[in-house]
Amino acid sequence: MIWAQNPPQQDAAEQSPIQIVNRPALLGQWGMEIPSNRQCVEYYNFRDNNEVVIKSDREWSIGQYQYQIPNNRGEQVSTLVMHIQYDNNQKDCSGVQVDQTGEIQQFFVKWVNPTRIEFCGNDKGEKCFAVLNKQLP
């Protein structure tokens, strides 16, 4: 059947099987206050080329990251994996000096709001241990 000008109207759900969900972006600079040293902020700068730069007191690290948003409606948190490729092996905000070069770190990211996230210990968004606040876009 050929429609001249106007095809019959369909319900919005029938028109397209694709659903668009807007999620806040991880890109930008985030700051995390260290509970044992509130005067020192650890910064995470997530760049759009999947590079991350981390600065914590005198320590700084560079690496690559992968950020996976939830793939089904039941999931609450995103997954963040960082592969640290270089660490200058200086003391961080916690006073710890560890060369993290070569480490692979995995976190579960729970969005509190578009400018506040938490790093959590499991994929249900529980056992959260760090709060990061957006510093720069």
Secondary structure, 3 states (H helix, E strand, C coil): CCCCCCCCCCCHHHHCCCCCCCCCCCCEEEEEEECCEEEEEEEEEECCCCEEEEEECCEEEEEEEEEECCCCCCCCCEEEEEEEEEECCCCCCCCCCCCCCCCEEEEEEEEEECCEEEEECCCCCCCCCEEEEEEEC
